[in-house]
């Protein structure tokens, strides 16, 4: 169980993200999560904590990473690397650690989440569709691929038959995420050239 102040901060962040993403009424967001409005509003009132499965669904629906939803500005590994005496970060890394996650990373997570969700919906009989940890593992693996080899991985996603077979609205959303992600990769390179 979370301490009351942690739960309250999560509740505020959840409500802010919900409204920022266009879900102006809690009932519409609850419906998109597949739960009753009463149950959802208890999370925003900081009365109860959502399950891991529901947190995963919230992240997918809001198109945010778990770190963003839970209020972690950076991963524990980055915090350790930046700690004095454990590792010396270069100037660029130290500046990035202070700024938090870059937009490309957030978009990469959103893109990975959407692609995994579509794959699981298309293959609903798979074990991972009902296992939230497996879903997070698949999302994390795709996120790492997008970080390591962004354009090659995007090409693989565009050619993925499973993703092509989804409905037009999901394909449009996926295409928009890909466009935003690839544009976010170009912006830092263009700034370096100036």
Secondary structure, DSSP 4 states (H G I P E B T S, - for coil): ---HHHHHHHHHHHHHHHHHTT--SHHHHHHHHTS-HHHHHHHHTTSS---HHHHHHHHHHHT--HHHHHT-SS-HHHHHHHSTTT-PPPHHHHHHHHH-S-HHHHHHHHHHHHHHHHHHHHTTTSGGGG-HHHHHHHHHHHHHHHHHSHHHHHHHHHH-HHHHTS-HHHHHHHHHHHHHHHHHHHHHHHHHH-
